[in-house]
Amino acid sequence: MNSAEQEPGRLVSELDYTDASTVVGRGVHEFIDELQDGVSKVGDAITATFFRHAPPSSLTEVS
């Protein structure tokens, strides 16, 4: 399993086990900040897994 599969699963798991009292206890602002960080990690993992590939070695060699 790659990070593009793990990060969304981690975020969904955290949200599944979070109820309103937990959100209020942490503070709504802090909860939203943590949620945004989680969504950003998902995006970063997807980008790293599917869109950032090393160029072929023939293109990186300098003569």
Contacts in CASP RR format, 6 or more apart in sequence:
PFRMAT RR
TARGET T0000
AUTHOR 0000-0000-0000
METHOD contacts of the structure
MODEL  1
MNSAEQEPGRLVSELDYTDASTVVGRGVHEFIDELQDGVSKVGDAITATF
FRHAPPSSLTEVS
2 45 0 8 1.000
2 49 0 8 1.000
3 45 0 8 1.000
3 48 0 8 1.000
3 49 0 8 1.000
4 42 0 8 1.000
4 45 0 8 1.000
4 46 0 8 1.000
4 48 0 8 1.000
4 49 0 8 1.000
4 50 0 8 1.000
6 45 0 8 1.000
7 38 0 8 1.000
7 41 0 8 1.000
7 42 0 8 1.000
7 43 0 8 1.000
7 44 0 8 1.000
7 45 0 8 1.000
8 42 0 8 1.000
8 45 0 8 1.000
11 38 0 8 1.000
11 39 0 8 1.000
11 41 0 8 1.000
11 42 0 8 1.000
15 35 0 8 1.000
18 31 0 8 1.000
22 31 0 8 1.000
23 31 0 8 1.000
26 34 0 8 1.000
54 60 0 8 1.000
END
